[in-house]
Structures are given as C-alpha cells and as structure tokens.
Amino acid sequence: MENQQQNTKYQVEYRRQQITGNFSHHHQINVQIYESNPCYWILSLHLNMDLTTFELTPAFLLEIVGVACWAIYLFLVVRENIWCWPFAIIGASITIFLFYQNKIYMEALINVYYVGAASYGWYYWSKHKISEGRFLQNEKKKVPVILWSWKVHLITFLATALFAFGLGHLMKTYTDSARPFVDAGLASFSFLATMMETRKVLTCWVYWFLVNIGLATLQIDRGIYLYAGLSSLFVIMSVFGFIGWRKSYLSSNSSSNS
C-alpha cells in the first residue's frame, strides 16, 4: 500500500513537471472529489494522476487561454468571419511557447508558420472582399469560396507528400523524434491546409479533417490532453466548415449567374 502511494506521488510530480516546464512559481488548489464517483477512477487512470489534488500552474492557465483562442478562431472561420485571424495569431503564439517548453519542436515550428499564415489570411481576406448578395446593399462583404481543379489538387498533394517524405527522413536522421514520418506528414499537410484556408479553397476542410485525427492521436500519446481535445473539436467542426463553405460557394455562384 505504501509503495502504491509513493508511485502515485511520483506520477503526480512527473505530470506536474511535464505541464509546468521551466515555470518556478505555481499555485495549488484542492479539488474535492468523491472517490466513489466512477469518473474519478476513469480520469485517474487516463491521466495517471490522483485527482484529489490538482495544481493550477501558470503554464496550465496559458494552455487554457491558448485553447480558448483556437476555439474562438474555429467558430469564426467556419462562419467566414475575418476576425478569426487575430485569435489564430494569439493562439499560435501561445502554442509556440508551450510546445517549445515541452520540447515538442516540430509542432512549435508549425505554429510559427501559423502566425505568418494567419497574418497573410487577415491581409488577403481584407483585400479581396466581395458582396455575396450583390443586390443587397447591407450585405456583409466576404472573400469568395473557390474550388481547385483536380490537376491543381494532384500537383499540390504529390508535392506535399514528397516534402513530407524528405522532412521525415531528415527528422529520422538528425532528431530523436519517436515518429519522424508521422510528425513530418502531419506538419506538411497542415502547411497545405492552412495555405488553402487563407485562399478559401473549399477542400481545405477535407485535409483538416484528416490532419486533426492524426494530431489528436499524437497529442494524447504525448499527454497534451487539452490540445488533443481541441484537435478532436477541429475534426467535428471540419465537417460543419465544409458544409458552411460549400453553401457559401453555391450561393455566390448562383448570385453571379443570375
């Protein structure tokens, strides 16, 4: 029994260090949970933690803010609202810091790209607005949703896959990544999906659906549970994003033809 308690303390301390990174100051709050509650045992087993105590650290609070910014971004981008991009910039900046602290360098690098892509998306959407309802004076202006030809899709897919293979080989040779080709593939197709999203290419949501399934699995494996939950939300919202953008595309084309 004593050994089991020591192991539990070790697991809690390990998880604390995993979350806090280099933060030296943190606050502790007690969460009262009835141990007879089945949810207590499920979460304890999943997180390898004793949930009768929970440490509210600056890193964890920052993670909450980052996830909240990404969630707001997702809600706004599905609705084709240009204010999605500032939240993406803030969310990506926080993610860079947190992932770098946890030595998840590839994902941190991806988010450096996201900051630049979001800045470009903000600029592009503000400079290429059209009125969806050309005969409605008060209609909000939006960038039109477009479709790529199958040739453009094939070329970009093959180029991205080739880039992912080369990047995976470099990571396998020069880094200690446990899954270099998975990391490289997710990173590369995230680059492609983000670029397509800034240009409002409808099928970006297909890539995001598949990429975020992979990201959620990888983040669960690495113990970043809030971000894994966010990626899972992205999977669901990718479906709604595709449906909403397709409706916008059809509406825009019907208006232009009338």
C-alpha positions in Angstrom: 0.0 0.0 0.0 2.8 2.4 0.9 4.6 1.6 -2.4 1.4 2.3 -4.3 1.1 5.7 -2.6 4.7 6.5 -3.5 4.1 5.6 -7.1 1.0 7.8 -7.2 3.1 10.7 -5.8 5.7 10.1 -8.4 3.2 10.1 -11.2 1.7 13.4 -10.0 5.1 15.0 -9.7 6.1 13.7 -13.2 2.9 15.2 -14.7 3.4 18.5 -12.9 6.9 18.8 -14.3 5.6 17.9 -17.7 3.0 20.7 -17.6 4.9 23.4 -15.8 8.1 23.2 -17.9 10.5 25.9 -16.6 8.0 27.7 -14.5 9.2 28.0 -10.9 6.1 29.6 -9.4 2.8 27.9 -9.3 -0.4 27.8 -7.2 -2.1 24.8 -5.8 -5.8 24.3 -5.2 -7.6 21.4 -3.8 -10.5 19.8 -5.7 -12.8 17.8 -3.6 -13.9 14.7 -5.4 -15.9 11.8 -4.0 -13.7 8.7 -4.7 -16.8 6.6 -5.1 -17.6 8.5 -8.3 -16.7 6.3 -11.3 -15.5 9.4 -13.2 -12.7 9.9 -10.6 -11.3 6.5 -11.3 -11.7 6.8 -15.1 -9.8 10.2 -15.2 -7.2 9.0 -12.7 -6.4 6.0 -14.9 -6.4 8.2 -18.1 -4.2 10.9 -16.7 -2.1 8.8 -14.3 -2.9 11.3 -11.6 -4.5 11.5 -8.1 -7.4 13.9 -8.8 -8.0 14.7 -5.1 -5.3 17.4 -5.6 -4.8 19.5 -8.7 -2.1 22.1 -9.4 -3.2 25.2 -11.2 0.0 26.4 -12.8 0.8 29.4 -15.0 1.6 27.0 -17.9 -1.8 25.3 -17.5 -3.6 28.6 -17.4 -1.7 29.7 -20.5 -2.7 26.4 -22.1 -6.4 27.2 -21.3 -6.1 30.7 -22.9 -4.4 29.2 -26.0 -7.1 26.5 -26.5 -9.8 29.2 -25.9 -8.3 31.4 -28.7 -8.1 28.4 -31.1 -11.8 27.5 -30.3 -12.9 31.1 -31.0 -10.9 31.1 -34.2 -12.5 27.9 -35.3 -16.0 29.2 -34.6 -15.3 32.4 -36.6 -13.5 30.8 -39.5 -16.4 28.4 -40.1 -18.7 31.5 -40.3 -16.2 33.2 -42.7 -15.6 36.0 -40.2 -12.4 37.9 -40.8 -11.8 38.3 -37.0 -10.9 34.7 -36.8 -7.3 35.6 -37.8 -6.3 37.7 -34.8 -7.4 34.8 -32.5 -5.4 32.4 -34.6 -2.3 34.6 -34.2 -2.7 34.8 -30.4 -3.4 31.1 -30.1 -0.5 30.1 -32.3 1.9 32.4 -30.4 0.9 30.8 -27.1 1.2 27.3 -28.6 4.7 28.1 -29.8 5.8 28.9 -26.3 4.1 25.9 -24.6 5.3 23.4 -27.1 8.8 24.7 -27.0 8.8 24.5 -23.2 7.7 20.8 -23.6 10.4 20.2 -26.3 7.8 19.4 -29.0 9.8 21.3 -31.5 8.1 20.3 -34.8 4.7 21.3 -33.6 6.2 24.6 -32.3 7.7 25.2 -35.7 4.3 24.6 -37.3 2.8 27.3 -35.2 5.4 29.7 -36.2 4.1 29.1 -39.7 0.6 29.5 -38.5 1.4 33.0 -37.2 2.6 34.0 -40.6 -0.2 32.3 -42.4 -2.8 33.9 -40.2 -1.3 37.3 -40.8 -1.4 36.7 -44.5 -5.0 35.4 -44.3 -6.0 38.5 -42.4 -4.5 40.7 -45.1 -5.9 38.6 -48.0 -9.4 38.5 -46.7 -9.4 42.2 -46.1 -8.2 43.0 -49.6 -10.3 40.5 -51.6 -13.8 41.1 -50.3 -16.9 40.7 -52.5 -20.6 41.1 -51.7 -22.2 37.7 -51.6 -25.6 39.3 -52.2 -24.7 41.7 -54.9 -28.2 43.2 -54.9 -28.4 43.7 -51.1 -26.7 46.9 -50.1 -26.4 46.0 -46.5 -24.9 42.5 -47.1 -21.6 41.9 -45.4 -18.7 41.5 -47.7 -16.8 38.2 -47.7 -13.9 36.7 -49.7 -15.5 34.1 -52.2 -15.0 30.4 -51.6 -13.3 28.8 -54.5 -12.6 25.3 -55.9 -9.4 23.9 -57.3 -9.2 21.7 -60.3 -8.2 18.1 -59.9 -4.9 18.8 -61.6 -4.0 21.5 -59.0 -5.1 19.1 -56.2 -2.9 16.3 -57.6 0.1 18.5 -58.0 -0.1 20.1 -54.5 -0.8 16.7 -52.9 2.2 15.0 -54.6 4.5 18.0 -53.8 3.4 18.0 -50.2 3.8 14.2 -49.9 7.3 14.4 -51.4 8.2 17.2 -49.0 6.8 15.2 -46.0 9.0 12.2 -47.0 12.1 14.3 -47.2 11.3 16.1 -43.9 10.6 12.8 -42.3 14.0 11.4 -43.5 15.8 14.5 -42.1 14.0 14.1 -38.7 14.8 10.5 -38.5 18.5 11.2 -39.2 19.1 14.3 -37.1 16.5 14.3 -34.3 15.3 11.9 -31.6 11.7 12.0 -32.8 9.8 8.8 -32.0 7.6 9.1 -35.0 9.5 11.2 -37.6 7.4 10.4 -40.6 4.1 10.9 -38.8 5.3 14.2 -37.4 6.6 15.3 -40.8 3.4 14.2 -42.6 1.1 16.0 -40.2 3.2 19.1 -40.3 3.4 19.2 -44.1 -0.3 18.7 -44.8 -1.1 21.2 -42.0 1.0 23.7 -44.1 -1.0 22.8 -47.2 -4.4 23.0 -45.4 -3.5 26.4 -43.8 -2.5 27.8 -47.2 -5.7 26.6 -48.8 -7.7 28.1 -45.9 -6.2 31.5 -46.3 -7.3 31.4 -50.0 -10.7 30.0 -49.0 -10.3 26.7 -51.0 -13.3 24.6 -50.1 -11.4 21.3 -49.8 -9.1 22.6 -47.1 -11.7 21.2 -44.7 -11.1 17.6 -46.0 -7.4 18.0 -45.2 -8.1 19.5 -41.8 -10.5 16.6 -41.0 -7.8 14.0 -41.7 -4.9 16.0 -40.2 -6.7 16.7 -36.9 -7.5 13.0 -36.4 -3.8 12.3 -36.6 -2.9 15.3 -34.4 -5.4 14.3 -31.7 -3.9 10.8 -31.6 -0.4 12.2 -31.3 -1.2 14.7 -28.6 -3.0 12.1 -26.5 0.2 9.9 -26.8 2.3 12.9 -25.6 0.0 13.8 -22.7 -1.2 17.2 -24.1 -4.8 16.5 -23.3 -6.4 20.0 -23.7 -4.8 20.3 -27.2 -6.0 16.7 -28.0 -9.5 17.8 -27.1 -9.1 20.9 -29.3 -7.9 18.7 -32.2 -10.9 16.5 -31.7 -13.2 19.5 -31.8 -11.5 20.6 -35.0 -12.3 17.2 -36.5 -16.0 17.7 -35.8 -16.0 21.4 -36.9 -14.3 20.5 -40.1 -17.5 18.8 -41.2 -19.5 21.9 -40.4 -16.9 24.1 -42.0 -17.1 22.1 -45.3 -20.9 22.3 -45.3 -21.0 26.0 -44.5 -18.3 27.0 -47.1 -20.0 24.8 -49.7 -23.3 26.6 -49.1 -21.5 29.9 -49.4 -19.8 28.7 -52.7 -23.1 27.7 -54.2 -24.8 30.8 -53.1 -22.1 33.0 -54.5 -22.2 31.2 -57.8 -25.9 31.3 -58.1 -25.9 35.1 -57.4 -23.2 35.7 -60.1 -25.2 33.7 -62.7 -28.4 35.5 -62.0 
